[in-house]
Amino acid sequence: MLNASNCGLLVIDIQGKLATQVVNSTQLIAGTEALILGCKALDLPIVWLEQAPNKLGATVPQLASLLHPEHAITKTTFSGYANHTVAQRIKSENKQYWLVCGIEAHICVYQTARDLLANKFKVMLVEDAISSQHIEHKALALSQLQHNGAQLTNVEMCLYELLADSQHPQFRTILNLIK
């Protein structure tokens, strides 16, 4: 079960022109924005990755403006976890569960989540904050990852699971993000 003490957020490569070319890009960006704001309100660690930004472009402005620029981790490996800096950061947060969002589902999201699972982390794929240029690529990646032990969630579902109670001090904040 997710709670603020055992969970972090991993934002993977929502950058450049590609972020606008994936299926349901507007929903992807809006969902990720709500997810980031919700995780910040709940004081969860956020690990933010960019795949070769000098070639693919920076994280989209709507999301980059919510994150600390000095915290972006540049990678060239498709699996974020294969990058030593990323792996060390994830380990240092000491969180069992990782909410995973980003693009492309069948490449960087898939390989990163696969490696997290292989390293005994629990992976929650935030389905409405993950995309690819082709819907069938996303479906295949999610299916394979579920087969390997990842679980599916969505932005609203995971944020409410993290709250657990309408009396939570951040309930109104989360409610406003979901509306």
Backbone as a ProteinNet text record, in pm:
[ID]
protein_1_A
[PRIMARY]
MLNASNCGLLVIDIQGKLATQVVNSTQLIAGTEALILGCKALDLPIVWLEQAPNKLGATVPQLASLLHPEHAITKTTFSGYANHTVAQRIKSENKQYWLVCGIEAHICVYQTARDLLANKFKVMLVEDAISSQHIEHKALALSQLQHNGAQLTNVEMCLYELLADSQHPQFRTILNLIK
[TERTIARY]
83.7	0	87.6	53.6	129.5	103.3	208.9	194.6	314.3	304.9	407.8	544.5	549.2	678.7	749.1	676.6	741.1	743.8	716.6	693.3	766.8	812.8	871.2	814.2	844.1	797.7	916.7	908.2	1010.5	948.2	997.4	947.8	1050.9	1008.5	1102.2	1078.7	1170.4	1188.7	1067.8	991.3	878.4	933.9	992.9	1073.8	1062.1	1100.3	1111.8	985.5	1005.4	896.4	823.9	898.8	840	723.9	734.2	627.8	495.2	500.8	376.5	332	415.7	384.3	330.8	335.5	285.2	133.2	74.5	-70.9	-120.9	-226.4	-286.4	-184.7	-104	2.4	-50.8	-164.6	-221.9	-258.2	-320.7	-356	-230.5	-129.1	-3.2	57.8	67.8	131.8	46.6	-84.6	-173	-171.4	-175.4	-172.1	-41.2	67.8	199.3	211.5	155.9	156.8	83	-35.5	-111.4	-34.9	27.5	104.1	222.6	296	410.1	362.4	258.6	208.1	156.2	88.3	39.1	153.2	254.2	369	446.1	455.4	520	439.4	307.1	221.8	235	259.2	272.6	418.5	506.8	649.2	718.1	681.7	747.2	869.2	974.1	1088.6	1051.7	1106.2	1082.3	1217.3	1233.4	1354.2	1314.9	1385.7	1348.7	1459.7	1424	1522.2	1499.3	1610.2	1605.1	1699.5	1648	1726.9	1795.5	1927	2007.7	1937.9	1915.2	1840.4	1905.8	2036.2	2103	2058	2002.8	1953.2	1800.8	1736	1590.4	1515.1	1586.5	1521.6	1498.7	1467.6	1447.7	1308.1	1289.1	1156.7	1059.7	935.2	837.2	822.5	806.9	804.5	700.3	581.2	476.3	523.5	609.6	659.9	791.3	879.5	1009.6	992.1	890	867.8	826.7	782.9	741	854.9	964.5	1075.7	1198.2	1290.8	1414.5	1512.7	1551.9	1637.9	1766.5	1820.7	1944.9	1925	1799.8	1771.1	1751.2	1745.3	1730.2	1855.9	1834.6	1947.8	1948.3	2055.7	2072.1	2124.6	2066.4	2109.1	2117.9	2191.3	2193.9	2144.9	2146.9	2095.5	1943.7	1883	1737.6	1679.4	1741.7	1699.8	1760.6	1675	1726.5	1808.6	1765.5	1832.8	1972	1998.4	2131.5	2231.3	2182.4	2266.7	2305.4	2432.9	2482.7	2424.5	2418.9	2366.4	2220.2	2141.8	1999.8	1984.3	2056.6	2046.8	2084.1	2190.6	2232.1	2126.7	2067.8	1964.2	1842.3	1798.7	1683.4	1713.1	1828.4	1866.5	1873.4	1927	1945.1	1812.8	1705.7	1574.9	1512.2	1560.8	1514.8	1362.6	1309.5	1165.8	1144.7	1045.1	1013.8	935.2	840.1	751.7	795.8	787.2	813.5	698.3	635.8	538.4	619.3	583.7	660.6	569	616.3	544.8	646.4	599.3	690.5	668.6	770.8	769.1	907	920.6	818.2	800.1	674.7	637.7	719.5	741.7	804.4	957.4	1012.9	1159.4	1209.5	1216.8	1276.7	1192.3	1061.7	976.5	987.3	975.5	982.3	1115.3	1225.6	1356.2	1387	1346.6	1369.1	1286.4	1158.3	1070.6	1117.3	1157.2	1208.3	1328.2	1419.1	1537.4	1502.8	1406.2	1361.4	1306.4	1224	1167.3	1278.9	1376.5	1487.5	1569.7	1564	1636.8	1547.4	1434.5	1344.2	1264.4	1248	1158.5	1018.5	917.3	778.8	749.8	695.6	671.3	522	478.2	339.5	341.9	292.6	290.5	167.9	190.1	80.5	30.9	-65	-109.5	-148.4	-216	-258	-149.3	-30	85	202.4	168	265.4	211.6	301.3	255.9	369.9	331.5	422.3	361.7	436.4	383.4	276	277.1	177.7	114.5	-15.9	-88.8	-55.8	-33.8	-2.9	133.5	225.7	355.9	338.2	253.4	224.8	158.2	59.6	-13.1	82.3	172.7	267.9	360.7	412.2	502.6	432.8	311.3	238.7	208.6	172.9	144.5	269.3	380.5	505.2	546.9	534.7	574.5	482.2	353.1	260.9	296.7	327.8	367.1	490	576.2	697.7	679	555	528	491.3	495.1	453.3	301.5	253.5	110.2	70.2	-54.4	-107.6	-184.1	-174.9	-253.7	-281.7	-350.4	-363.5	-341	-338.4	-304.9	-398.6	-527.5	-624.4	-615.1	-608.8	-604.7	-483.6	-365.3	-246.2	-243.5	-288.9	-289.6	-387.4	-503.4	-598.4	-549.3	-480.4	-422.1	-318	-238.5	-139	-204.3	-318.4	-390.8	-450.1	-518.9	-582.5	-702.3	-716.5	-820.6	-857.8	-986.7	-1031.1	-995.5	-948.8	-904.2	-755.1	-689.2	-547.3	-531.2	-428.9	-408.5	-397.3	-356.5	-341.8	-460.4	-568.7	-683.5	-736.4	-758.6	-815.6	-720	-591.5	-493.3	-502.6	-507.7	-517.2	-650.2	-755.4	-889.1	-888.3	-828.8	-823.3	-738.6	-638.9	-556	-632.2	-722.2	-793.9	-915.9	-975.4	-1095.6	-1072.4
-119.2	0	124.7	217.7	342.7	430.7	493.9	603.2	695.6	813	914.5	872.7	782.4	743.1	636.2	567.8	458.8	479.1	601.5	621.9	743.9	731.2	843.1	846.9	953.2	972.1	979.2	906	907.3	961.7	1077	1143	1119.8	1049.6	1004.7	1075	1161.6	1210.5	1276.4	1355.4	1425.3	1557.1	1546.9	1657.6	1677.3	1799	1833.7	1813.8	1806.3	1791	1657.3	1556	1423.3	1426.3	1509.8	1517.3	1561.7	1633.2	1677	1581.1	1482.6	1388.4	1254.6	1231.9	1104.7	1107.1	988.9	975.3	1045.5	1124.7	1198.1	1284.6	1357.2	1437.1	1541.1	1601.6	1701.7	1637	1520	1446	1403.2	1356	1315.4	1429.8	1546.2	1660.4	1709.9	1719.9	1765.1	1666.1	1538	1436.1	1438.3	1454.2	1459.4	1584.9	1694.8	1818.6	1797.4	1739.1	1711.9	1615.1	1515.5	1417.4	1483.3	1566.8	1637.4	1727.1	1806.6	1897.1	1819.2	1707.6	1625.4	1565.8	1515.4	1457.6	1564	1683	1792.2	1827.5	1833.9	1865.7	1760.6	1636.7	1526.2	1502.2	1587.9	1584.9	1454.5	1402.8	1284.1	1326	1245.2	1277.2	1259.2	1346.8	1339.8	1328.8	1221.9	1202	1230.1	1325.5	1380.7	1351.4	1280	1237.6	1304.9	1329.9	1381.2	1299.8	1248.8	1171.3	1267.4	1273.4	1354.1	1485.5	1575.1	1698.1	1788	1776.1	1854.7	1811.9	1690.9	1641.9	1640.1	1600.2	1584.5	1707.3	1799.2	1916.5	1897.1	2005.5	2005.2	1954.7	1927.2	1892.6	2004.1	1967	2067.8	2172.6	2300	2409	2392.6	2338	2322.1	2235.1	2139.1	2048.9	2099.9	2147.5	2196.8	2309.8	2392.5	2504.6	2458.8	2334.6	2280.5	2212	2188.8	2112.2	2201.5	2157.6	2232.7	2197.3	2296.4	2267.1	2192.1	2219.2	2153	2005.4	1963.2	1823.7	1734.6	1792.8	1711.3	1626.1	1499.1	1409.7	1374.5	1410.8	1381.7	1239.3	1167.7	1029.7	1005.3	902.2	855.5	711.3	641.3	504.4	509.5	412.1	408.4	378.3	287.1	263.2	370.4	444.1	542.8	477.3	358.8	290.7	241.6	228	189.5	303.6	424.9	542.2	543.1	544.2	536.1	646	768.8	880.3	858.3	810.1	783.4	671.5	561.9	448.1	491	568.6	615.5	706	793.6	884	805.2	708	626.8	549.1	487.4	412.4	504.2	624.9	717.1	765.2	761.9	805.3	702	578.5	473.3	453.9	448.4	427.6	291.8	220.3	87.8	98.6	192.2	209.3	329	312.5	423.6	437.1	554.4	590	626.8	570.9	594.2	656.4	767.8	832.4	873.8	899.4	949.8	891.3	914	866.6	811.4	735.4	658.1	528.9	485.7	371.5	246.9	219.9	94.8	101	217.1	229.1	268	395.9	440.8	405.5	420.9	383.6	233.3	156	9.8	-36.2	9.1	-38.6	8.1	129	178.9	99.3	81.3	6.4	-138.6	-198.1	-336.5	-347.1	-249.8	-252.5	-223.4	-138.1	-115.2	-245	-314.6	-441.5	-543.5	-550.9	-645.4	-614	-488.8	-447.1	-439.1	-510.1	-531.8	-410	-311.1	-199.8	-237.4	-178.3	-195	-80.2	-113.8	-14.5	2.3	126.8	164.9	250	195.1	265.2	355.4	485.5	582.2	592.1	508.1	482	607.4	702	822	929.8	895.4	985.5	912.9	816.8	741.7	738.1	754.3	747.9	706.9	684.2	654.4	715.8	714.9	766.9	676.3	548.9	452.8	384.7	384.2	330.2	183.1	106.6	-34.8	-55.7	38.9	29.5	47	140.7	160.4	36.1	-17.8	-135.6	-253.3	-274.8	-384.9	-364.2	-243.3	-214.7	-236.2	-184	-200.1	-347.2	-420.2	-562.9	-639.2	-614.7	-681.5	-646.9	-520.5	-478.2	-536.8	-543.1	-607	-754.1	-819.6	-960.5	-979.2	-878.6	-884	-829.4	-790.3	-751.4	-607.3	-523.2	-383.6	-378.4	-274.5	-253.7	-126.6	-124.6	-5.8	78.8	208.4	304.4	420.5	522.2	646.2	761.7	882.3	998.5	1009.4	1008	1023.6	909.8	790	671.9	674.3	702.7	700.2	816.2	934.3	1047.3	1024.4	968.7	938.5	823.6	728.2	620.9	678.3	773.8	837.7	918.9	980.9	1056.5	963.3	860.5	757.5	805.8	935.5	985.8	1128.6	1157	1292	1395.3	1349.4	1440.7	1476	1418.8	1448.2	1598.4	1659.5	1804.7	1851.8	1763.9	1802.5	1759.4	1712.2	1664	1770.1	1890.6	1995.6	2027.9	2029.5	2054.7	1949.2	1823.5	1713	1719.2	1742.1	1751.8	1858.2	1971.6	2079.5	2043.9	1957.6	1914.3	1818.9	1742.2	1639.4	1696.9	1800.2	1858.7	1908.8
0	0	0	-86.3	-94.5	26.5	73.9	170.3	152.7	208	184.2	237.2	332.6	387.8	304.7	214.8	141	-11.2	-58.1	-201.2	-255.3	-380.5	-452.8	-594	-665.5	-803.1	-895.9	-1007.6	-1111.1	-1239	-1286	-1407.3	-1517.3	-1623.4	-1725.9	-1860.2	-1897.7	-2035.5	-2101.9	-2031.5	-2094.8	-2148.3	-2265.3	-2313.8	-2464.6	-2502.7	-2643.5	-2723.9	-2853.5	-2949.4	-2929.7	-2887.9	-2869.3	-2769.9	-2667.6	-2566.6	-2627.1	-2738.6	-2803.5	-2913.6	-2945.2	-3052.9	-3003.7	-2873.1	-2820.7	-2814.4	-2806.1	-2797	-2670.1	-2684.3	-2571.9	-2498	-2573.2	-2512.1	-2413.4	-2444.6	-2353.5	-2220.7	-2225.5	-2102.8	-2028.2	-2100	-2038.9	-1959	-2021	-1955.8	-1838.8	-1858.1	-1749.3	-1632.9	-1663.7	-1558.9	-1482.3	-1554.4	-1490	-1404.4	-1452.4	-1373.5	-1241.1	-1245.3	-1122.2	-1032.6	-1092.5	-1016.3	-945	-1015.9	-955.5	-842.2	-867.6	-763.8	-643.3	-667.4	-557.8	-477.2	-545.3	-474.9	-397.6	-452.9	-379.3	-254.2	-267.1	-152	-41.6	-82.7	13.2	52.5	3.8	37.1	-3.7	-120.6	-174.8	-254.9	-254.5	-339.5	-486.7	-569.3	-714	-782.8	-860.6	-940.2	-1085	-1145.1	-1275.8	-1376	-1483.8	-1583.2	-1717.6	-1786.8	-1923.8	-2010.2	-2121.4	-2217.4	-2314.2	-2308.2	-2400.5	-2438.5	-2341.6	-2370.9	-2476	-2494.1	-2598.6	-2738.2	-2749.4	-2878.2	-2884.8	-2775.1	-2775.1	-2724.5	-2662.3	-2603.8	-2454.4	-2389.6	-2244.4	-2208.9	-2082	-2030.2	-2066.4	-2099.7	-2139.4	-2029.1	-2066.9	-1970	-1858.2	-1890.9	-1789.8	-1674.1	-1700.9	-1596.8	-1538.3	-1623.2	-1575.7	-1475	-1494.6	-1403.1	-1262.9	-1250.3	-1120	-1046.5	-1117.1	-1062.8	-1046.5	-964.4	-944.6	-1055.5	-1139	-1254.4	-1217.5	-1100.8	-1061.7	-1026.7	-1016.3	-982.6	-1105.1	-1223.8	-1345.2	-1363.1	-1392.4	-1416	-1564.9	-1631.4	-1773.7	-1788.5	-1884.8	-1909.4	-2059	-2095.6	-2233.6	-2241.8	-2129.8	-2127	-2134.9	-2200.3	-2207.3	-2069.5	-1997.1	-1859.5	-1771.1	-1704.5	-1610.3	-1501	-1459	-1348.8	-1389.4	-1518.4	-1565.8	-1552.6	-1531.6	-1508.6	-1360.8	-1332.5	-1194.4	-1105	-1155.4	-1076.1	-1040	-1135.4	-1110.6	-1008.5	-1029.2	-936.4	-794.2	-780.6	-647.6	-585	-666.1	-613.5	-565.7	-646.2	-608.2	-479.6	-472.9	-352.1	-230.9	-249.2	-136.4	-78.1	-157.2	-107.7	-14.7	-20.5	69.8	64.7	-55.6	-77.8	-143.1	-97.4	-150.9	-281.7	-288	-403.1	-486.3	-619.5	-710.1	-808	-805.9	-908	-1031.7	-1145.7	-1267.5	-1372.8	-1430.7	-1540.2	-1645.4	-1767.7	-1869.1	-2006.9	-2092.6	-2231.3	-2266.2	-2366.4	-2429.6	-2352.3	-2344.1	-2259.9	-2290.4	-2417.5	-2457.5	-2462.5	-2434.2	-2437.6	-2298.3	-2269.9	-2144.1	-2022.1	-2031.5	-1918	-1893.8	-2000	-1988.4	-1927.8	-1984.5	-1938.1	-1795.8	-1761.7	-1626.1	-1525.8	-1554.8	-1464.4	-1451.4	-1562.1	-1559.3	-1465.5	-1472.6	-1386.7	-1240.5	-1217.3	-1079.2	-1019.9	-1096.4	-1050.4	-1023.5	-1110.9	-1094.2	-969.6	-924.9	-805.2	-682.5	-689.1	-574.9	-531.7	-620.5	-592.4	-638.7	-578	-621.4	-718.6	-834.4	-938.8	-959.9	-953.1	-980.7	-1108	-1217.3	-1344.9	-1349.5	-1357.3	-1357.8	-1502.8	-1534.2	-1671.1	-1749	-1685.1	-1757.7	-1762.1	-1714.2	-1722.7	-1790.4	-1875.8	-1955.8	-2098.4	-2196	-2334.6	-2427.5	-2552.5	-2663.7	-2789.6	-2896.6	-3022.3	-3081.2	-3041.2	-3089.8	-2969.6	-2963.8	-2849.4	-2823.9	-2932	-2913.4	-2847.5	-2863.7	-2796.5	-2646.3	-2607.4	-2465.5	-2407.8	-2478.4	-2428.9	-2408.4	-2502.4	-2490.7	-2371	-2355.8	-2244	-2109.3	-2095.6	-1969.1	-1942.3	-2045.1	-2030.1	-1984.2	-2049.5	-2012.3	-1869.3	-1834.2	-1699.2	-1593.2	-1621.3	-1527.2	-1510.4	-1619	-1614.1	-1524.9	-1520.5	-1439.4	-1297.8	-1263.5	-1124.6	-1100.7	-1202.7	-1184.3	-1168.9	-1103.3	-1088.4	-1161.8	-1208.8	-1274.9	-1175.1	-1194.2	-1119.2	-1213.8	-1165.6	-1242.3	-1146.2	-1198.3	-1116.2	-996.7	-1023.1	-914.3	-813.9	-862.7	-776.5	-682	-734.9	-649.3	-551.3	-593.7	-500.3	-385.2	-415.4	-308.1	-220.2	-279.4	-197.4	-102.3	-150.3	-64.3	47.4	18.6	121.9	227.3	181	265.6	346.6	368.3	457.8	415.8	412.9	376	483	596.6	702.1	688.5	588.7	566.1	543.7	600.3	584.1	438.9	347.8	206.8	120.5	183.2	106	9.7	55.8	-27.5	-144.7	-118.5	-223.9	-333.8	-293.6	-389.3	-463.6	-391	-452.3	-563.1	-538.1	-637.7	-760.1	-740.9	-854.4	-945.1	-888.8	-962.6	-1035.9	-982.3	-1043.2	-1182.2
[MASK]
+++++++++++++++++++++++++++++++++++++++++++++++++++++++++++++++++++++++++++++++++++++++++++++++++++++++++++++++++++++++++++++++++++++++++++++++++++++++++++++++++++++++++++++++++++

